[in-house]
């Protein structure tokens, strides 16, 4: 059929009268196209501006109307094929192929408009459809190619689709990433693993920031330094990543940082220190209860005639730990309904770590850092009041003072 069409087209163009008539028809069709396109675009533009619906704005942005206007000259030329009965088949075939191309481009533009409009809705953050739209557009283009080939060869598109079975291995290789991305997109949506706006970490791909787009082949993450990391969608299924959405949903952000105490400064509390500590309102109840507890314990030890080393005494580091815990827990910017404690970690060569473990009442980065800094500013400054020293490695100033001494 293709050979006969080419032969008919050649005869049409080789005939002087046929060529002039065909060119006149094309010129008239193009003139009508440009005039109607100009008028209709102005009309559609004014209508879009007047409506409150946002969807038509995206239709106009993706030029859906402009893509469908070329149907006008094609249909005119197709209708004029009757002027050349002997060449009508060739003209109709060319027109049909052009119609397939125009409709496929219009449909894909419409799907992109639908995707962009859906992205403005609240549901898009939890159930993105961009990946599915890309698959639909890919299917539209494949079908358009098959239909065009079917028209040229005179075979049914379904026969061509059936013939693709022999090329399954090649097609799987070509569309490997597309298939993997589609399966991953379904799993991600079904398991609610990731949303646009989530803070995710995936060190292998250098990703640490907010998700800004979830597509069929890639997930885009805007890192905190404003760079963009592109992660293959299927990698989110194959490998592990951290999603901080739970923190954002809870409205609280964890503080987990340690002060390292110089163990040479740890000692029992002296009577003079104890009197000084009684004036600290955060410790008054604790000291009274602790004194009663220790006195009861020591009384039993004395009655049993045990060595004085078995008796208990308060320590400056233990008292400071209780002070730090009460100071943190009574702050208005710390969540009282979540875990709040100050605990000792395993001693190291640097000293004894005292870890502050609490949750702020905000997840915003800057306020969170300010709260954390305020807490440690205070604890670092007040540790000396408990006769404790914060450990740090010797600096050049330390060696200079040692040399002078």
C-alpha positions in Angstrom: 0.0 0.0 0.0 2.9 2.4 0.8 4.2 1.9 -2.7 0.9 2.7 -4.3 0.5 5.8 -2.2 3.9 7.1 -3.1 3.2 6.4 -6.7 -0.1 8.3 -6.5 1.6 11.2 -4.7 4.3 11.3 -7.4 1.7 11.4 -10.2 -0.2 14.1 -8.5 2.9 16.3 -8.1 4.2 15.5 -11.6 0.9 16.7 -13.2 1.1 20.5 -13.6 -2.6 21.1 -13.1 -2.8 18.6 -10.2 0.2 20.3 -8.5 -1.3 23.8 -8.9 -4.7 22.7 -7.7 -3.2 20.9 -4.7 -1.0 23.9 -3.8 -4.1 26.2 -4.1 -6.0 23.9 -1.7 -3.1 23.8 0.8 -2.8 27.6 0.6 -6.6 28.0 1.3 -6.4 25.5 4.2 -3.4 27.3 5.7 -5.1 30.7 5.3 -8.2 29.5 7.1 -5.9 27.9 9.8 -4.0 31.1 10.6 -7.1 33.2 10.6 -9.2 30.8 12.8 -6.2 30.2 15.1 -5.7 33.9 15.7 -9.3 34.6 16.4 -10.0 31.5 18.5 -6.9 31.9 20.6 -8.0 35.4 21.4 -11.4 34.1 22.3 -10.1 31.3 24.4 -7.6 33.6 26.1 -10.3 36.0 27.2 -12.5 33.2 28.4 -9.7 31.7 30.4 -8.9 35.0 32.2 -12.6 35.4 33.1 -13.1 32.0 34.6 -12.2 31.1 38.2 -11.3 27.6 37.3 -7.5 27.0 37.3 -7.6 24.0 35.0 -8.2 26.0 31.9 -5.1 28.1 32.8 -3.0 25.0 32.6 -4.6 24.0 29.3 -3.6 27.3 27.9 -0.1 27.1 29.4 0.6 23.7 27.8 -0.8 25.0 24.5 -3.5 22.3 24.2 -5.7 24.5 22.0 -2.7 25.5 19.7 -1.9 21.8 19.3 -5.4 20.9 18.1 -5.8 23.8 15.6 -3.7 22.1 12.9 -6.6 19.7 12.5 -8.4 22.5 10.6 -6.2 22.5 7.5 -5.7 18.7 7.6 -9.5 18.2 7.6 -9.9 20.7 4.8 -7.3 19.0 2.6 -8.9 15.6 3.5 -12.3 16.9 2.4 -10.9 18.3 -0.8 -9.5 14.9 -1.9 -12.7 14.4 -4.0 -11.2 16.9 -6.5 -8.6 14.3 -7.4 -10.5 11.0 -7.4 -7.5 9.1 -8.7 -5.3 10.4 -5.9 -7.9 10.5 -3.1 -6.3 7.4 -1.4 -2.9 9.0 -1.1 -4.3 12.3 0.2 -6.5 10.5 2.7 -3.6 8.4 4.0 -1.4 11.4 4.5 -4.2 13.2 6.2 -4.9 10.3 8.5 -1.3 10.1 9.6 -1.2 13.8 10.3 -4.5 13.5 12.3 -2.9 10.7 14.4 0.2 12.9 15.1 -1.9 16.0 16.0 -4.2 14.0 18.3 -1.4 12.3 20.1 0.4 15.6 20.8 -2.9 17.2 21.9 -3.7 14.3 24.3 -0.2 14.3 25.9 -0.4 18.1 26.4 -3.8 17.6 28.0 -2.4 15.0 30.3 0.4 17.3 31.4 -2.1 20.0 32.0 -4.1 17.6 34.2 -1.0 16.6 36.1 0.0 20.2 36.8 -3.5 21.1 37.9 -3.6 18.0 40.2 -0.3 19.1 41.7 -2.0 22.3 43.0 -4.5 20.2 45.0 -3.8 19.1 48.6 -4.1 15.4 47.7 -1.1 15.7 45.4 1.3 15.8 48.3 0.2 12.3 49.5 -0.8 10.8 46.2 1.2 12.2 43.3 0.2 11.1 39.8 3.0 12.6 37.7 4.6 9.1 37.2 1.3 7.6 36.0 0.7 10.5 33.6 4.2 10.0 32.1 3.3 6.3 31.5 0.0 7.3 29.9 1.8 9.7 27.6 4.3 7.0 26.7 1.5 4.6 25.8 -0.2 7.3 23.7 3.0 7.9 21.7 3.6 4.1 21.2 0.0 3.7 20.0 0.3 6.6 17.7 3.5 5.1 16.1 1.8 1.7 15.8 -1.3 3.3 14.2 0.8 5.3 11.8 2.8 2.2 10.8 -0.5 0.3 10.4 -1.8 3.0 8.1 1.3 3.0 5.9 1.5 -0.8 5.7 -2.2 -1.5 5.5 -2.1 -3.7 8.5 -4.2 -3.6 11.7 -2.4 -2.0 14.7 -3.5 -5.1 16.7 -1.5 -7.3 14.3 1.6 -5.1 14.9 1.1 -5.3 18.7 0.8 -9.1 18.5 4.0 -9.1 16.4 5.9 -7.3 19.2 5.8 -10.5 21.3 8.9 -11.7 19.4 10.7 -8.5 20.5 9.8 -8.8 24.2 13.4 -9.2 25.4 14.5 -6.1 23.4 11.5 -4.1 24.6 12.2 -5.0 28.2 15.8 -3.9 27.8 14.8 -0.6 26.2 12.0 0.2 28.7 13.8 -1.3 31.8 14.0 1.9 33.7 10.4 2.8 32.8 9.0 -0.5 34.0 11.1 -0.3 37.2 9.9 3.2 37.8 6.3 2.4 37.2 6.4 -0.6 39.7 8.3 1.6 42.2 5.8 4.4 41.8 2.9 2.0 42.6 4.7 0.7 45.6 5.6 4.1 46.9 2.1 5.4 46.6 0.6 2.2 48.0 2.9 2.1 51.0 2.8 5.9 51.5 6.5 6.0 51.6 7.3 9.5 50.4 5.5 12.7 49.6 6.4 16.0 47.9 7.7 18.2 50.7 9.1 15.3 52.9 12.6 15.7 54.2 14.6 12.6 53.2 18.2 11.5 53.6 19.9 9.1 51.1 23.7 9.5 51.5 24.5 7.2 48.6 23.1 9.8 46.2 24.1 12.8 48.2 20.5 13.6 49.0 19.6 15.5 52.2 16.7 17.8 51.8 13.1 18.3 50.7 11.4 16.2 48.0 10.3 18.7 45.3 9.1 16.3 42.6 8.2 12.6 42.2 8.2 11.4 38.6 8.3 8.1 36.8 12.0 7.9 36.4 13.5 10.2 39.1 12.7 11.8 42.4 14.1 15.3 42.8 15.5 16.3 46.2 16.5 19.9 46.9 19.3 19.7 49.4 19.9 22.3 52.1 22.6 24.0 50.1 20.0 24.4 47.3 21.6 21.9 45.0 19.3 19.2 43.4 19.9 15.5 43.8 18.2 13.1 41.3 17.4 9.7 42.7 16.1 6.9 40.4 12.6 6.1 41.6 13.2 2.4 41.8 16.2 3.0 44.1 13.8 4.1 46.8 12.4 0.6 46.8 15.7 -1.3 46.5 17.7 0.7 49.1 17.1 2.3 52.5 16.5 6.0 53.1 15.4 8.1 56.0 12.2 10.0 55.9 11.7 12.7 58.5 8.0 13.1 57.9 7.2 11.5 61.3 9.1 14.3 63.0 7.2 16.9 61.1 3.8 15.3 61.8 4.6 15.0 65.5 5.3 18.7 65.7 8.5 18.0 67.8 12.2 17.7 67.0 14.6 15.8 69.1 17.7 17.2 71.0 20.3 14.6 71.5 23.6 16.1 72.4 26.2 15.6 75.2 28.3 17.6 77.6 31.6 15.9 78.4 32.6 16.2 82.0 36.2 16.1 83.1 36.2 13.1 85.4 39.0 14.6 87.6 36.4 17.2 88.7 33.9 14.7 89.9 33.7 14.5 93.7 31.3 14.1 96.7 29.3 17.1 97.7 30.8 18.9 100.7 28.6 20.6 103.3 29.6 24.0 102.0 28.5 23.0 98.5 25.3 21.5 99.8 24.3 24.7 101.5 25.0 26.5 98.3 22.9 24.1 96.3 19.9 24.5 98.7 19.5 28.0 97.3 18.8 26.7 93.8 15.0 26.4 93.6 15.2 23.6 91.0 17.1 21.5 93.5 15.4 22.2 96.8 12.9 19.3 96.6 15.5 17.0 95.2 18.0 17.7 98.0 15.4 17.2 100.8 14.3 13.9 99.4 17.8 12.8 98.7 19.0 13.6 102.1 16.2 11.6 103.7 16.9 8.7 101.4 20.7 8.7 102.1 20.2 9.2 105.8 17.9 6.2 106.0 20.3 4.1 104.0 23.3 5.1 106.1 21.5 4.5 109.3 20.9 0.9 108.3 24.6 0.5 107.4 25.7 1.9 110.8 23.4 -0.4 112.7 24.8 -3.3 110.7 28.3 -2.2 111.7 29.5 -2.0 108.2 32.5 0.0 107.0 31.8 3.7 106.4 32.7 3.3 102.7 29.4 1.5 102.3 27.6 4.6 103.2 26.1 6.8 100.4 26.8 10.5 99.7 25.7 13.0 97.1 28.0 13.8 94.2 28.4 17.0 92.3 27.9 15.3 88.9 24.7 13.6 90.1 23.4 16.9 91.5 24.3 18.7 88.2 22.5 16.0 86.2 19.3 16.4 88.1 19.6 20.2 87.8 20.1 19.9 84.0 17.1 17.6 83.7 14.8 19.9 85.6 16.1 23.0 83.9 15.4 21.4 80.4 12.0 19.9 81.4 10.6 23.2 82.8 11.4 25.2 79.7 8.2 26.3 77.8 9.8 25.4 74.4 10.3 21.7 75.4 7.5 19.2 75.0 6.5 17.9 78.4 4.4 15.0 76.9 7.5 13.4 75.3 10.7 11.9 76.7 12.9 14.3 78.6 15.9 13.2 80.5 19.6 13.8 81.1 21.6 10.6 81.3 25.2 9.4 81.7 26.8 7.6 78.8 29.8 5.3 78.9 32.9 7.1 80.0 35.5 7.6 77.3 39.1 8.9 77.2 37.6 12.4 76.9 35.6 12.2 80.1 32.0 11.4 81.2 29.3 12.3 78.6 26.1 13.7 80.0 23.5 13.5 77.3 20.5 15.8 77.0 17.6 14.0 75.4 14.5 16.0 74.9 12.0 17.3 72.2 11.4 20.9 71.2 7.9 22.1 70.5 8.9 23.2 67.0 10.3 21.5 63.9 11.5 24.6 62.2 15.3 24.5 61.8 16.3 28.0 63.0 14.1 28.1 66.1 15.2 24.5 66.9 18.9 25.4 66.8 18.2 28.5 68.9 16.5 26.5 71.6 19.3 23.9 71.6 22.0 26.6 71.8 20.2 28.4 74.7 20.1 25.1 76.7 23.8 24.3 76.2 24.9 28.0 76.7 23.3 27.8 80.1 24.6 24.4 81.1 28.1 25.1 79.9 28.2 28.3 81.9 26.7 26.9 85.1 28.7 23.7 85.3 31.4 25.6 87.2 28.9 26.3 90.0 28.9 22.6 90.7 32.7 22.5 90.7 32.7 20.6 87.5 34.9 21.2 84.5 33.9 20.6 80.9 36.5 18.6 79.1 38.2 19.9 76.0 41.5 19.0 74.4 44.5 21.2 75.0 44.7 24.2 72.7 47.6 26.4 71.8 46.6 28.9 74.5 46.9 26.1 77.1 50.4 25.2 76.0 51.4 28.9 76.0 50.2 29.3 79.6 51.9 26.1 80.6 55.2 27.4 79.0 54.9 30.7 80.9 54.4 28.8 84.2 
